[in-house]
Amino acid sequence: MVLKFVLLSFCALTCVQASLAPFIEPCLENDSRCHLRSATNALPSIAGGVPELGIVSLDPMRLGRVRTNNAGLSMEFRNTVIKGLKNSRFVRLVRRGKHLEMSLKCTLEMRGDYTMSGRLLVMPIEGDGKYRIRIRDMVVDVQIDFGERFAGGDTFWTVQHWNQTSRVETGADFRFQNLFKGNKKLSDGIHEFANSNWQEIFREVAPPMVQKTVGQIIAEVAKLFNKVPLKDLIKS
């Protein structure tokens, strides 16, 4: 009877542990193809939120206030909602020990409130209202360095440091309501300029938004690493 109880308890604990991240396919440490496949298959589950791991929904994602003042352009974005992450895909993922490099291709839409003043490249700009930015085929390259913590006889990853760069391959479309207090002629001129020079405008406007978005994604994924031991992520 005692042996049966021990076996049943072990089975229950094992099943609970395995169910924490059933969407993760464990891979050998140096099997980059498996890591890429596992991450790609897990992305929709993580983007949808995993309550049992404390991971909130990332699609839609709600972003906090973003402020920046750079090269004569002052910007503030508020109440931003981002959609499209669940349809993203990994195009590269390589792990070397505790260092991870990955590239994610996304098509996203951002909507919210903005305040902007100064010069957008060479064009004066001033506005306060609603905004919408659509980005087609943005590639985000992320590098993460992990540490380790030990608990209950298991090893867990911790995110120690990360950085990212981004670029857009296909296009971006910008719409800002109430530019120049509703002056349609000036507003049309800015939109024509911005959408004809979308690569330069993306580099001018988007980096703080992308940085905060990636930071929020990593913060949620770190919750998975905090609860799922390394043995369930990496094959020995």
C-alpha positions in Angstrom: 0.0 0.0 0.0 2.8 2.4 0.9 4.6 1.6 -2.3 1.4 2.1 -4.3 0.9 5.5 -2.7 4.5 6.6 -3.4 4.2 5.6 -7.1 0.8 7.4 -7.5 2.2 10.5 -5.8 5.3 10.4 -8.1 3.1 10.0 -11.1 0.8 12.9 -10.1 3.8 15.2 -9.5 5.3 14.2 -12.8 2.0 14.8 -14.7 1.6 18.2 -13.1 5.1 19.2 -13.9 4.8 18.0 -17.5 1.5 19.9 -17.9 3.1 23.2 -17.1 4.3 23.6 -20.6 2.9 20.9 -22.8 3.4 23.1 -25.8 7.2 23.0 -25.4 9.1 20.3 -27.4 12.3 19.5 -25.4 15.4 19.5 -27.7 19.0 18.5 -27.5 21.2 21.5 -26.5 22.8 21.9 -30.0 19.8 20.9 -32.1 19.1 24.3 -33.6 16.5 22.9 -36.0 14.5 21.4 -33.1 14.8 24.6 -31.1 13.4 26.6 -34.0 10.5 24.1 -34.5 9.7 24.0 -30.8 9.7 27.9 -30.4 7.6 28.2 -33.6 5.0 25.7 -32.3 4.9 27.3 -28.8 4.5 30.9 -30.0 0.7 30.9 -30.5 0.2 29.3 -27.0 2.4 31.8 -25.3 1.0 34.7 -27.2 -2.5 33.7 -26.2 -1.5 33.7 -22.5 -0.8 30.8 -20.1 -2.6 31.5 -16.8 -1.1 28.5 -15.0 2.3 30.1 -15.6 1.2 33.6 -14.9 1.7 34.6 -18.5 -0.7 37.2 -19.7 -2.0 37.5 -23.3 0.5 39.0 -25.7 -2.0 39.3 -28.5 -3.5 41.8 -28.1 -0.7 43.3 -26.0 -1.3 46.5 -24.0 1.7 48.7 -23.8 2.3 51.3 -21.1 3.3 54.9 -21.8 6.3 55.4 -24.0 8.1 58.8 -24.0 11.2 59.9 -26.0 12.9 63.1 -27.0 15.5 62.6 -29.7 17.0 64.8 -32.4 14.5 67.6 -31.9 11.4 65.3 -31.9 9.4 64.8 -28.7 6.9 61.9 -28.7 4.6 60.2 -26.2 2.5 57.2 -26.9 -0.3 56.1 -24.6 -2.9 53.4 -24.3 -1.3 51.4 -27.1 -2.8 48.1 -28.1 -0.7 45.8 -30.4 -2.2 43.0 -32.5 -0.6 40.3 -34.6 2.1 38.7 -32.5 0.4 35.3 -32.5 0.9 35.2 -36.3 4.6 35.9 -36.1 7.2 33.3 -36.9 10.7 32.6 -35.9 13.2 32.6 -38.8 16.3 31.9 -36.8 17.0 30.5 -33.3 20.4 29.4 -32.1 21.5 28.5 -28.6 25.1 28.4 -27.4 25.3 27.4 -23.8 23.6 30.1 -21.8 23.4 32.5 -24.8 20.4 32.6 -27.2 20.0 34.4 -30.5 16.7 34.5 -32.3 15.0 36.4 -35.1 11.3 36.9 -35.2 9.3 38.2 -38.2 6.1 40.0 -37.4 3.3 41.9 -39.1 1.8 44.2 -36.4 -0.8 46.9 -35.9 -0.4 49.5 -33.1 -3.3 51.8 -32.1 -3.5 54.3 -29.2 -3.0 57.9 -28.3 -0.1 60.1 -29.1 1.4 63.5 -28.6 4.2 64.7 -30.9 6.0 67.9 -31.5 9.3 69.0 -33.2 10.7 67.9 -36.5 10.0 64.5 -38.2 13.3 64.3 -40.1 13.1 67.6 -42.0 9.3 68.2 -41.6 7.9 70.2 -38.7 5.2 68.2 -36.9 2.7 68.9 -34.1 -0.3 66.8 -33.0 -2.2 65.2 -30.2 -4.8 62.5 -30.8 -5.3 58.9 -31.9 -2.7 57.0 -34.0 -2.4 53.8 -35.9 0.8 52.2 -37.2 0.9 49.1 -39.4 4.2 47.3 -39.9 4.6 44.6 -42.5 7.4 42.1 -42.1 9.3 43.6 -39.2 12.3 41.4 -38.2 13.4 41.6 -34.6 16.8 40.2 -33.7 17.1 39.4 -30.0 20.1 38.2 -28.0 19.5 36.8 -24.5 22.0 35.8 -21.8 20.8 33.4 -19.2 21.8 32.7 -15.6 20.7 29.7 -13.5 19.0 29.2 -10.2 18.5 26.0 -8.3 15.3 25.0 -6.4 13.9 21.7 -5.3 16.7 19.8 -6.9 16.0 21.4 -10.3 17.8 24.0 -12.4 15.9 26.9 -13.8 16.9 29.6 -16.3 16.9 33.3 -15.4 17.1 36.1 -17.9 20.3 38.1 -17.0 20.6 40.5 -20.0 19.1 41.1 -23.4 19.2 43.4 -26.3 17.5 43.8 -29.7 17.6 45.4 -33.1 14.8 45.7 -35.6 14.2 46.4 -39.3 11.3 46.4 -41.6 11.5 44.4 -44.8 8.2 45.2 -46.6 6.6 48.4 -45.4 5.0 50.6 -42.7 2.0 52.9 -42.8 1.5 55.7 -40.4 -1.8 57.5 -39.5 -1.9 60.3 -36.9 -5.2 62.1 -36.2 -5.5 65.8 -35.3 -2.1 66.8 -36.7 -1.7 70.6 -36.7 -5.0 71.0 -34.8 -6.9 69.4 -37.7 -5.3 71.3 -40.6 -6.0 68.8 -43.4 -3.5 70.3 -45.9 -0.6 70.1 -43.4 -1.7 66.7 -42.2 -1.9 65.3 -45.7 1.5 66.6 -46.4 3.0 64.9 -43.3 1.3 61.6 -44.1 2.5 61.6 -47.7 6.0 62.4 -46.6 6.0 59.8 -43.8 4.5 57.0 -45.9 6.8 57.7 -48.8 9.8 57.6 -46.5 8.6 54.8 -44.2 12.0 53.2 -43.6 13.5 56.5 -42.3 10.3 57.3 -40.3 10.3 53.8 -38.8 13.9 54.3 -37.6 12.9 57.7 -36.2 9.6 56.8 -34.5 9.5 53.1 -33.7 12.7 52.1 -31.7 11.3 53.1 -28.3 8.0 51.2 -29.0 9.8 48.1 -30.3 12.2 48.2 -27.3 9.3 48.3 -24.8 7.3 45.6 -26.7 10.3 43.2 -26.8 10.9 43.9 -23.1 7.3 43.1 -22.2 7.5 39.8 -24.3 10.7 38.8 -22.5 9.2 39.6 -19.1 6.3 37.2 -19.8 8.5 34.4 -21.3 10.7 34.7 -18.2 7.7 33.6 -16.1 7.9 30.3 -18.0 11.6 29.9 -17.2 10.8 30.7 -13.6 8.4 27.8 -13.3 9.5 25.2 -15.8 12.8 23.5 -15.0 15.6 23.2 -17.6 15.1 19.4 -17.7 11.7 19.9 -19.3 13.1 22.3 -21.9 16.4 20.7 -22.9 17.0 17.0 -23.5 20.1 15.6 -21.8 
